[in-house]
Amino acid sequence: MAEILFTGETYLFTLAIFVMLALALLEVISMVFGLSLSGLVDDALPDLEVDADIDMDTDISVDAAGLGPVEGFLAWLAVGKVPFIVLLIILLTSFGIVGILVQYTANSIMGTPSPFWMALIPTVIVSFWFTAKTGHAIGRVMPKEETDARSRDALVGEVAVLTLGNATRQMQAEARVTDSFGTRHYVQIIPDQPDTTLKQGDEVLLVSLKGSLFTAIPNPHANLSPRQDTLAN
């Protein structure tokens, strides 16, 4: 196995494994410093408006779901249901492992790895299928974050608690907020005023939504604190 990892027919599959490890390490380092690489990447991506929930175990077509081919593929791949970095790590891992196994099998049978393009075709098919299947499975157990714009607008006026990082006008932070139906959301916020810093653990009032970011101020009303409900229960 080891002798084929860095051959010309296999090195791109091996490289995918190393890139995956680097992304995972960057995610851990970013969390240590109070940031979220996944959140930063998801916020930097354009709004894909993939609202359909394509079930991997059904035969719903892209046209029936009301999506174009690109949006349908992204929905099938679970983009929007799972953080993009997570999907990328799954894709790179499966691409690398499947590709190496294909070449190892070819080398065991024929005495030499198969040409890269021949190994690439089944590897791409299997790795994308595995990523989609795994992404939807993860999406079903992850806390749901409503991405519909009107539902996000409804969070304005709610009190949130900063859970990851300190928020400034130059650096966003993650906050947890519970809507009127009791559903928990994790959102990215920045201060409403440029000279304000909102610190991890602070309670803040969401005052507006600008794109994918909420602006917030320190919670001015103690009676609105979500911790009041926790203590009451």
Accessible surface in RSA format (square Angstrom, percent):
REM  Atomic radii and reference values for relative SASA: ProtOr
REM  Chains: A
REM  Algorithm: Lee & Richards
REM  Probe-radius: 1.40
REM  Slices: 20
REM RES _ NUM      All-atoms   Total-Side   Main-Chain    Non-polar    All polar
REM                ABS   REL    ABS   REL    ABS   REL    ABS   REL    ABS   REL
RES MET A   1    86.76  44.9  66.84  44.2  19.92  47.4  66.05  56.2  20.71  27.4
RES ALA A   2    75.37  69.3  63.66  98.2  11.71  26.6  64.10  90.3  11.27  29.8
RES GLU A   3   126.47  72.6  99.57  75.3  26.90  64.0  66.82 129.2  59.65  48.7
RES ILE A   4     4.94   2.8   4.94   3.7   0.00   0.0   4.94   3.6   0.00   0.0
RES LEU A   5    42.52  23.7  42.52  30.4   0.00   0.0  42.52  29.9   0.00   0.0
RES PHE A   6   141.15  70.6 116.89  72.4  24.25  63.1 118.18  71.7  22.97  65.7
RES THR A   7    40.63  28.9  33.22  33.7   7.41  17.7  40.55  54.5   0.09   0.1
RES GLY A   8    55.23  68.1   0.00   N/A  55.23  68.1  33.27  91.3  21.97  49.2
RES GLU A   9    61.68  35.4  61.03  46.2   0.65   1.6   9.39  18.2  52.29  42.7
RES THR A  10     0.05   0.0   0.00   0.0   0.05   0.1   0.00   0.0   0.05   0.1
RES TYR A  11   109.41  51.1 107.75  61.3   1.66   4.3  68.82  51.7  40.59  50.0
RES LEU A  12    66.61  37.1  62.99  45.1   3.62   9.1  62.99  44.2   3.62   9.7
RES PHE A  13     0.00   0.0   0.00   0.0   0.00   0.0   0.00   0.0   0.00   0.0
RES THR A  14     8.42   6.0   8.42   8.5   0.00   0.0   8.42  11.3   0.00   0.0
RES LEU A  15    89.24  49.7  86.96  62.2   2.27   5.7  88.93  62.5   0.31   0.8
RES ALA A  16     6.61   6.1   3.33   5.1   3.28   7.5   6.46   9.1   0.15   0.4
RES ILE A  17    36.31  20.7  36.31  27.0   0.00   0.0  36.31  26.1   0.00   0.0
RES PHE A  18   110.65  55.4 105.58  65.4   5.07  13.2 105.87  64.2   4.78  13.7
RES VAL A  19    62.27  41.0  59.79  54.1   2.48   6.0  62.16  54.0   0.11   0.3
RES MET A  20    24.14  12.5  24.14  16.0   0.00   0.0  15.21  12.9   8.93  11.8
RES LEU A  21    96.12  53.5  91.42  65.4   4.71  11.8  91.78  64.5   4.34  11.7
RES ALA A  22    51.30  47.2  44.95  69.4   6.34  14.4  50.23  70.7   1.06   2.8
RES LEU A  23    28.84  16.1  28.84  20.6   0.00   0.0  28.84  20.3   0.00   0.0
RES ALA A  24    35.41  32.6  33.20  51.2   2.21   5.0  34.96  49.2   0.45   1.2
RES LEU A  25   108.52  60.4 104.68  74.9   3.84   9.7 107.81  75.7   0.71   1.9
RES LEU A  26    94.75  52.8  92.89  66.5   1.86   4.7  92.89  65.2   1.86   5.0
RES GLU A  27    32.54  18.7  32.54  24.6   0.00   0.0  20.94  40.5  11.60   9.5
RES VAL A  28    86.34  56.8  85.53  77.4   0.81   2.0  86.11  74.8   0.23   0.6
RES ILE A  29    74.64  42.5  73.82  55.0   0.82   2.0  74.64  53.8   0.00   0.0
RES SER A  30    15.32  12.9  10.91  14.6   4.41  10.2  15.16  32.3   0.17   0.2
RES MET A  31   104.06  53.9  92.79  61.4  11.27  26.8  73.99  62.9  30.07  39.8
RES VAL A  32   114.43  75.3  81.74  74.0  32.70  78.8  89.52  77.8  24.91  67.6
RES PHE A  33   153.01  76.6 125.56  77.8  27.45  71.4 132.37  80.3  20.64  59.1
RES GLY A  34    14.64  18.1   0.00   N/A  14.64  18.1  12.75  35.0   1.89   4.2
RES LEU A  35    50.57  28.2  47.30  33.8   3.26   8.2  50.57  35.5   0.00   0.0
RES SER A  36    19.49  16.5  14.96  20.0   4.53  10.4   4.53   9.6  14.97  21.0
RES LEU A  37    37.10  20.7  37.04  26.5   0.07   0.2  37.10  26.1   0.00   0.0
RES SER A  38    14.13  11.9  14.13  18.9   0.00   0.0  10.22  21.8   3.91   5.5
RES GLY A  39    12.30  15.2   0.00   N/A  12.30  15.2  11.71  32.1   0.59   1.3
RES LEU A  40    64.86  36.1  59.00  42.2   5.87  14.8  59.81  42.0   5.06  13.6
RES VAL A  41    36.40  23.9  33.76  30.6   2.64   6.4  36.32  31.6   0.08   0.2
RES ASP A  42    54.71  38.3  40.64  40.5  14.06  33.3  24.88  58.6  29.82  29.7
RES ASP A  43    40.31  28.2  21.62  21.5  18.68  44.2   9.40  22.1  30.90  30.8
RES ALA A  44    87.55  80.5  49.22  76.0  38.33  87.2  60.35  85.0  27.19  72.0
RES LEU A  45    64.66  36.0  52.77  37.8  11.88  29.9  53.29  37.4  11.37  30.6
RES PRO A  46    96.86  70.6  80.67  73.5  16.19  58.8  92.53  76.4   4.33  26.9
RES ASP A  47   120.25  84.2  86.09  85.7  34.16  80.8  42.13  99.2  78.12  77.9
RES LEU A  48    61.70  34.4  47.60  34.1  14.10  35.4  50.71  35.6  10.98  29.6
RES GLU A  49   123.37  70.8 107.28  81.2  16.09  38.3  30.33  58.7  93.04  76.0
RES VAL A  50    24.23  15.9   4.02   3.6  20.21  48.7   4.02   3.5  20.21  54.8
RES ASP A  51   105.56  73.9  74.56  74.2  31.01  73.3  37.48  88.2  68.09  67.9
RES ALA A  52    29.41  27.0  11.74  18.1  17.67  40.2  21.15  29.8   8.27  21.9
RES ASP A  53   100.96  70.7  78.78  78.4  22.18  52.4  35.09  82.6  65.87  65.7
RES ILE A  54    17.11   9.7  16.85  12.6   0.26   0.6  16.85  12.1   0.26   0.7
RES ASP A  55    55.90  39.2  50.95  50.7   4.96  11.7  15.67  36.9  40.24  40.1
RES MET A  56    31.33  16.2   7.43   4.9  23.90  56.9   9.87   8.4  21.46  28.4
RES ASP A  57   106.43  74.6  69.93  69.6  36.50  86.3  35.69  84.0  70.75  70.6
RES THR A  58    60.54  43.1  39.35  39.9  21.19  50.5  44.51  59.8  16.02  24.2
RES ASP A  59   151.06 105.8 117.55 117.0  33.51  79.2  45.09 106.1 105.97 105.7
RES ILE A  60    88.05  50.1  65.02  48.4  23.03  55.5  70.65  50.9  17.40  47.2
RES SER A  61    58.65  49.6  48.96  65.3   9.69  22.3  48.26 102.8  10.38  14.5
RES VAL A  62    55.09  36.2  51.18  46.3   3.91   9.4  51.68  44.9   3.41   9.3
RES ASP A  63   127.55  89.3 107.40 106.9  20.15  47.7  35.24  82.9  92.31  92.1
RES ALA A  64    82.94  76.3  39.19  60.5  43.75  99.5  52.06  73.3  30.88  81.8
RES ALA A  65    31.43  28.9   3.19   4.9  28.24  64.2  13.99  19.7  17.44  46.2
RES GLY A  66    66.26  81.7   0.00   N/A  66.26  81.7  35.76  98.1  30.50  68.3
RES LEU A  67    26.67  14.9  17.93  12.8   8.74  22.0  21.75  15.3   4.92  13.3
RES GLY A  68    29.56  36.5   0.00   N/A  29.56  36.5  21.29  58.4   8.27  18.5
RES PRO A  69   114.65  83.6 105.09  95.8   9.57  34.8 108.88  89.9   5.77  35.9
RES VAL A  70   101.11  66.5  97.51  88.3   3.60   8.7 101.06  87.8   0.05   0.1
RES GLU A  71    65.53  37.6  65.53  49.6   0.00   0.0  15.19  29.4  50.34  41.1
RES GLY A  72     2.02   2.5   0.00   N/A   2.02   2.5   0.50   1.4   1.52   3.4
RES PHE A  73    90.07  45.1  85.32  52.8   4.76  12.4  89.76  54.4   0.32   0.9
RES LEU A  74    34.23  19.1  34.23  24.5   0.00   0.0  34.23  24.0   0.00   0.0
RES ALA A  75     2.84   2.6   0.00   0.0   2.84   6.5   1.67   2.4   1.17   3.1
RES TRP A  76    70.53  28.3  70.53  34.1   0.00   0.0  55.63  29.7  14.91  24.2
RES LEU A  77    17.27   9.6  17.27  12.4   0.00   0.0  17.27  12.1   0.00   0.0
RES ALA A  78     0.20   0.2   0.00   0.0   0.20   0.5   0.20   0.3   0.00   0.0
RES VAL A  79    13.57   8.9  11.02  10.0   2.56   6.2  11.19   9.7   2.39   6.5
RES GLY A  80    55.69  68.7   0.00   N/A  55.69  68.7  33.10  90.8  22.59  50.6
RES LYS A  81    58.55  28.6  38.39  23.6  20.17  48.0  41.26  37.1  17.29  18.4
RES VAL A  82     6.17   4.1   0.41   0.4   5.76  13.9   2.27   2.0   3.90  10.6
RES PRO A  83    33.22  24.2  29.53  26.9   3.69  13.4  32.49  26.8   0.73   4.6
RES PHE A  84    68.66  34.4  67.24  41.6   1.42   3.7  67.88  41.2   0.78   2.2
RES ILE A  85     8.02   4.6   8.02   6.0   0.00   0.0   8.02   5.8   0.00   0.0
RES VAL A  86    48.90  32.2  47.88  43.3   1.02   2.5  48.81  42.4   0.08   0.2
RES LEU A  87     6.40   3.6   5.62   4.0   0.78   2.0   5.85   4.1   0.55   1.5
RES LEU A  88    50.61  28.2  47.94  34.3   2.67   6.7  50.47  35.4   0.13   0.4
RES ILE A  89    36.64  20.8  36.64  27.3   0.00   0.0  36.64  26.4   0.00   0.0
RES ILE A  90    22.47  12.8  19.41  14.5   3.06   7.4  22.23  16.0   0.24   0.7
RES LEU A  91    34.65  19.3  34.65  24.8   0.00   0.0  34.65  24.3   0.00   0.0
RES LEU A  92    30.50  17.0  30.50  21.8   0.00   0.0  30.50  21.4   0.00   0.0
RES THR A  93    36.28  25.8  36.28  36.8   0.00   0.0  34.14  45.9   2.14   3.2
RES SER A  94     8.33   7.0   3.07   4.1   5.26  12.1   8.01  17.0   0.33   0.5
RES PHE A  95    38.29  19.2  38.29  23.7   0.00   0.0  38.29  23.2   0.00   0.0
RES GLY A  96     0.00   0.0   0.00   N/A   0.00   0.0   0.00   0.0   0.00   0.0
RES ILE A  97    83.16  47.3  81.69  60.9   1.47   3.5  83.11  59.8   0.05   0.1
RES VAL A  98    28.33  18.6  27.95  25.3   0.38   0.9  28.32  24.6   0.01   0.0
RES GLY A  99     0.00   0.0   0.00   N/A   0.00   0.0   0.00   0.0   0.00   0.0
RES ILE A 100    20.09  11.4  20.09  15.0   0.00   0.0  20.09  14.5   0.00   0.0
RES LEU A 101    90.65  50.5  90.35  64.6   0.30   0.8  90.63  63.7   0.02   0.1
RES VAL A 102    42.36  27.9  37.24  33.7   5.12  12.3  41.15  35.8   1.22   3.3
RES GLN A 103     0.00   0.0   0.00   0.0   0.00   0.0   0.00   0.0   0.00   0.0
RES TYR A 104    89.42  41.7  89.42  50.9   0.00   0.0  43.47  32.7  45.95  56.6
RES THR A 105    70.48  50.1  68.23  69.2   2.25   5.4  48.17  64.7  22.31  33.7
RES ALA A 106    12.89  11.8   8.18  12.6   4.71  10.7  12.57  17.7   0.32   0.8
RES ASN A 107    33.94  23.4  30.09  29.1   3.85   9.3   0.00   0.0  33.94  32.8
RES SER A 108    74.52  63.0  35.57  47.5  38.95  89.7  37.71  80.3  36.81  51.6
RES ILE A 109   136.50  77.7 103.42  77.0  33.08  79.7 108.42  78.1  28.07  76.2
RES MET A 110   114.35  59.2  81.35  53.8  33.01  78.6  48.38  41.1  65.98  87.4
RES GLY A 111    62.73  77.4   0.00   N/A  62.73  77.4  32.71  89.8  30.02  67.2
RES THR A 112    73.96  52.6  73.18  74.2   0.78   1.9  50.96  68.5  23.00  34.8
RES PRO A 113    21.78  15.9  14.47  13.2   7.31  26.6  14.47  11.9   7.31  45.4
RES SER A 114     9.14   7.7   8.65  11.5   0.49   1.1   7.62  16.2   1.52   2.1
RES PRO A 115    65.03  47.4  59.60  54.3   5.43  19.7  64.69  53.4   0.34   2.1
RES PHE A 116    53.80  26.9  49.76  30.8   4.04  10.5  49.76  30.2   4.04  11.6
RES TRP A 117   158.22  63.5 156.97  76.0   1.25   2.9 139.08  74.2  19.14  31.0
RES MET A 118    94.84  49.1  84.02  55.6  10.82  25.8  71.59  60.9  23.25  30.8
RES ALA A 119     0.54   0.5   0.00   0.0   0.54   1.2   0.54   0.8   0.00   0.0
RES LEU A 120    55.64  31.0  55.64  39.8   0.00   0.0  55.64  39.1   0.00   0.0
RES ILE A 121    97.27  55.4  92.79  69.1   4.48  10.8  96.99  69.8   0.28   0.8
RES PRO A 122    52.19  38.0  49.13  44.8   3.06  11.1  52.19  43.1   0.00   0.0
RES THR A 123     0.00   0.0   0.00   0.0   0.00   0.0   0.00   0.0   0.00   0.0
RES VAL A 124    51.45  33.9  51.45  46.6   0.00   0.0  51.45  44.7   0.00   0.0
RES ILE A 125   113.69  64.7 106.74  79.5   6.95  16.7 111.74  80.5   1.95   5.3
RES VAL A 126    63.15  41.6  61.73  55.9   1.42   3.4  63.15  54.9   0.00   0.0
RES SER A 127     0.19   0.2   0.19   0.3   0.00   0.0   0.00   0.0   0.19   0.3
RES PHE A 128    57.81  28.9  57.81  35.8   0.00   0.0  57.81  35.0   0.00   0.0
RES TRP A 129   128.09  51.4 127.90  61.9   0.20   0.5 107.59  57.4  20.50  33.3
RES PHE A 130    92.99  46.5  92.99  57.6   0.00   0.0  92.99  56.4   0.00   0.0
RES THR A 131     0.94   0.7   0.94   1.0   0.00   0.0   0.94   1.3   0.00   0.0
RES ALA A 132     0.00   0.0   0.00   0.0   0.00   0.0   0.00   0.0   0.00   0.0
RES LYS A 133    74.63  36.4  73.53  45.1   1.10   2.6  53.35  48.0  21.28  22.7
RES THR A 134    34.71  24.7  31.05  31.5   3.66   8.7  29.34  39.4   5.37   8.1
RES GLY A 135     0.00   0.0   0.00   N/A   0.00   0.0   0.00   0.0   0.00   0.0
RES HIS A 136     0.99   0.5   0.99   0.7   0.00   0.0   0.30   0.3   0.69   0.8
RES ALA A 137    46.24  42.5  41.18  63.6   5.06  11.5  42.49  59.8   3.75   9.9
RES ILE A 138    50.30  28.6  49.25  36.7   1.05   2.5  50.30  36.2   0.01   0.0
RES GLY A 139     1.38   1.7   0.00   N/A   1.38   1.7   0.05   0.1   1.33   3.0
RES ARG A 140   129.02  54.2 105.58  53.8  23.44  55.8  59.36  81.1  69.65  42.2
RES VAL A 141   123.42  81.2  91.47  82.8  31.95  77.0  97.86  85.0  25.57  69.3
RES MET A 142    59.74  30.9  53.32  35.3   6.42  15.3  51.90  44.1   7.84  10.4
RES PRO A 143    90.29  65.8  67.74  61.7  22.55  82.0  80.20  66.2  10.08  62.7
RES LYS A 144   109.39  53.4 101.67  62.4   7.72  18.4  96.04  86.4  13.36  14.2
RES GLU A 145    74.57  42.8  57.69  43.6  16.88  40.2  19.75  38.2  54.81  44.8
RES GLU A 146    76.32  43.8  68.53  51.8   7.80  18.6  17.07  33.0  59.26  48.4
RES THR A 147    79.82  56.8  62.07  62.9  17.75  42.3  44.17  59.3  35.65  53.9
RES ASP A 148    43.92  30.8  41.27  41.1   2.65   6.3  16.91  39.8  27.01  26.9
RES ALA A 149    68.16  62.7  61.99  95.7   6.17  14.0  63.55  89.5   4.61  12.2
RES ARG A 150   193.12  81.1 184.57  94.1   8.55  20.3  80.55 110.1 112.57  68.2
RES SER A 151    45.82  38.7  36.02  48.1   9.80  22.6  15.40  32.8  30.43  42.6
RES ARG A 152    30.01  12.6  29.59  15.1   0.42   1.0  13.33  18.2  16.67  10.1
RES ASP A 153    77.46  54.3  69.40  69.1   8.06  19.0  24.85  58.5  52.61  52.5
RES ALA A 154    72.69  66.8  46.66  72.0  26.03  59.2  59.25  83.4  13.44  35.6
RES LEU A 155     4.14   2.3   4.14   3.0   0.00   0.0   4.14   2.9   0.00   0.0
RES VAL A 156    55.81  36.7  37.67  34.1  18.14  43.7  37.67  32.7  18.14  49.2
RES GLY A 157    45.83  56.5   0.00   N/A  45.83  56.5  27.80  76.3  18.04  40.4
RES GLU A 158    53.80  30.9  52.77  39.9   1.03   2.5   3.29   6.4  50.51  41.2
RES VAL A 159    12.48   8.2   4.18   3.8   8.30  20.0   4.18   3.6   8.30  22.5
RES ALA A 160     0.06   0.1   0.00   0.0   0.06   0.1   0.06   0.1   0.00   0.0
RES VAL A 161    11.34   7.5  11.34  10.3   0.00   0.0  11.34   9.9   0.00   0.0
RES LEU A 162     2.40   1.3   0.00   0.0   2.40   6.0   0.00   0.0   2.40   6.5
RES THR A 163    37.78  26.9  17.91  18.2  19.88  47.4  23.31  31.3  14.47  21.9
RES LEU A 164    34.66  19.3  33.39  23.9   1.27   3.2  33.39  23.4   1.27   3.4
RES GLY A 165     7.38   9.1   0.00   N/A   7.38   9.1   7.38  20.3   0.00   0.0
RES ASN A 166    76.75  52.9  66.23  64.0  10.53  25.4  10.46  25.2  66.30  64.1
RES ALA A 167     0.00   0.0   0.00   0.0   0.00   0.0   0.00   0.0   0.00   0.0
RES THR A 168    38.29  27.2  38.29  38.8   0.00   0.0  34.51  46.4   3.78   5.7
RES ARG A 169    82.75  34.7  59.95  30.6  22.80  54.3   9.37  12.8  73.38  44.5
RES GLN A 170   159.25  89.1 124.14  90.7  35.11  83.6  69.37 147.7  89.88  68.2
RES MET A 171    77.82  40.3  76.76  50.8   1.06   2.5  73.62  62.6   4.19   5.6
RES GLN A 172    27.94  15.6  19.77  14.4   8.17  19.4   2.49   5.3  25.45  19.3
RES ALA A 173     3.27   3.0   0.00   0.0   3.27   7.4   3.27   4.6   0.00   0.0
RES GLU A 174    39.01  22.4  37.87  28.7   1.14   2.7   0.98   1.9  38.04  31.1
RES ALA A 175     0.00   0.0   0.00   0.0   0.00   0.0   0.00   0.0   0.00   0.0
RES ARG A 176    74.17  31.1  71.12  36.3   3.05   7.3   1.80   2.5  72.37  43.9
RES VAL A 177     1.11   0.7   0.00   0.0   1.11   2.7   1.11   1.0   0.00   0.0
RES THR A 178    59.64  42.4  47.39  48.0  12.25  29.2  31.92  42.9  27.72  41.9
RES ASP A 179    28.61  20.0  21.57  21.5   7.04  16.7   9.94  23.4  18.67  18.6
RES SER A 180   100.86  85.2  58.28  77.8  42.58  98.1  51.17 109.0  49.69  69.6
RES PHE A 181   181.95  91.0 146.69  90.9  35.26  91.8 154.12  93.4  27.83  79.7
RES GLY A 182    55.87  68.9   0.00   N/A  55.87  68.9  27.68  76.0  28.18  63.1
RES THR A 183    54.99  39.1  49.34  50.0   5.65  13.5  29.77  40.0  25.22  38.1
RES ARG A 184   123.75  52.0 117.59  59.9   6.16  14.7  22.64  30.9 101.12  61.3
RES HIS A 185     7.21   3.9   6.68   4.6   0.54   1.4   6.40   6.6   0.81   0.9
RES TYR A 186    69.55  32.5  64.36  36.6   5.19  13.5  42.61  32.0  26.94  33.2
RES VAL A 187     1.68   1.1   0.17   0.2   1.50   3.6   1.68   1.5   0.00   0.0
RES GLN A 188    22.47  12.6  21.25  15.5   1.22   2.9   8.23  17.5  14.24  10.8
RES ILE A 189     0.00   0.0   0.00   0.0   0.00   0.0   0.00   0.0   0.00   0.0
RES ILE A 190    21.63  12.3  21.63  16.1   0.00   0.0  21.63  15.6   0.00   0.0
RES PRO A 191     0.13   0.1   0.13   0.1   0.00   0.0   0.13   0.1   0.00   0.0
RES ASP A 192    45.78  32.1  34.67  34.5  11.11  26.3   0.00   0.0  45.78  45.7
RES GLN A 193    91.24  51.0  90.63  66.2   0.61   1.5  27.87  59.3  63.36  48.1
RES PRO A 194    97.28  70.9  79.29  72.3  17.99  65.4  79.53  65.7  17.75 110.3
RES ASP A 195   134.01  93.9  94.36  93.9  39.65  93.8  50.54 118.9  83.47  83.2
RES THR A 196    35.18  25.0  29.57  30.0   5.61  13.4  17.95  24.1  17.23  26.0
RES THR A 197    69.84  49.7  49.32  50.0  20.52  48.9  24.84  33.4  45.00  68.0
RES LEU A 198     1.76   1.0   1.76   1.3   0.00   0.0   1.76   1.2   0.00   0.0
RES LYS A 199   125.23  61.1 125.23  76.8   0.00   0.0  67.72  61.0  57.51  61.3
RES GLN A 200   101.23  56.6  79.42  58.0  21.80  51.9  20.16  42.9  81.07  61.5
RES GLY A 201    32.88  40.5   0.00   N/A  32.88  40.5  25.78  70.7   7.10  15.9
RES ASP A 202    56.67  39.7  52.69  52.4   3.99   9.4  12.55  29.5  44.13  44.0
RES GLU A 203    31.05  17.8  21.31  16.1   9.74  23.2  10.42  20.2  20.63  16.8
RES VAL A 204     0.07   0.0   0.07   0.1   0.00   0.0   0.07   0.1   0.00   0.0
RES LEU A 205    26.03  14.5  26.03  18.6   0.00   0.0  26.03  18.3   0.00   0.0
RES LEU A 206     0.42   0.2   0.00   0.0   0.42   1.1   0.00   0.0   0.42   1.1
RES VAL A 207    50.65  33.3  28.92  26.2  21.73  52.4  32.46  28.2  18.19  49.3
RES SER A 208    33.11  28.0  30.38  40.5   2.73   6.3  32.40  69.0   0.71   1.0
RES LEU A 209    42.57  23.7  14.70  10.5  27.87  70.1  14.70  10.3  27.87  75.0
RES LYS A 210   121.17  59.1 108.25  66.4  12.92  30.8  77.35  69.6  43.82  46.7
RES GLY A 211    71.56  88.2   0.00   N/A  71.56  88.2  45.96 126.1  25.60  57.3
RES SER A 212    47.42  40.1  38.05  50.8   9.37  21.6  32.53  69.3  14.89  20.9
RES LEU A 213    38.42  21.4  38.42  27.5   0.00   0.0  38.42  27.0   0.00   0.0
RES PHE A 214     0.00   0.0   0.00   0.0   0.00   0.0   0.00   0.0   0.00   0.0
RES THR A 215     0.62   0.4   0.62   0.6   0.00   0.0   0.62   0.8   0.00   0.0
RES ALA A 216     0.57   0.5   0.00   0.0   0.57   1.3   0.00   0.0   0.57   1.5
RES ILE A 217    49.16  28.0  48.73  36.3   0.43   1.0  49.16  35.4   0.00   0.0
RES PRO A 218    77.38  56.4  73.56  67.1   3.82  13.9  73.85  61.0   3.53  21.9
RES ASN A 219    30.42  21.0   5.92   5.7  24.50  59.0   3.66   8.8  26.77  25.9
RES PRO A 220    74.45  54.3  36.39  33.2  38.06 138.4  48.17  39.8  26.28 163.3
RES HIS A 221    90.57  49.5  87.10  60.5   3.47   8.9  51.10  52.7  39.47  45.9
RES ALA A 222    78.40  72.1  64.34  99.3  14.06  32.0  70.03  98.6   8.37  22.2
RES ASN A 223   120.45  83.1  92.25  89.1  28.20  67.9  43.37 104.4  77.08  74.5
RES LEU A 224    82.65  46.0  67.44  48.2  15.20  38.2  71.52  50.2  11.13  30.0
RES SER A 225    12.06  10.2   9.28  12.4   2.78   6.4   6.84  14.6   5.22   7.3
RES PRO A 226    41.37  30.2  34.23  31.2   7.13  25.9  38.13  31.5   3.24  20.1
RES ARG A 227   109.39  45.9 109.07  55.6   0.32   0.8  51.80  70.8  57.59  34.9
RES GLN A 228    90.84  50.8  86.34  63.1   4.49  10.7  16.73  35.6  74.11  56.2
RES ASP A 229    95.38  66.8  94.07  93.6   1.31   3.1  24.79  58.3  70.59  70.4
RES THR A 230    99.35  70.7  85.93  87.1  13.41  32.0  64.77  87.0  34.58  52.3
RES LEU A 231   149.64  83.3 120.25  86.0  29.39  73.9 123.78  86.9  25.86  69.6
RES ALA A 232    88.98  81.8  45.03  69.5  43.95 100.0  57.49  81.0  31.49  83.4
RES ASN A 233   160.16 110.4  95.27  92.1  64.89 156.3  47.19 113.6 112.98 109.2
END  Absolute sums over single chains surface
CHAIN  1 A    13158.7      10709.9       2448.8       8782.6       4376.1
END  Absolute sums over all chains
TOTAL         13158.7      10709.9       2448.8       8782.6       4376.1
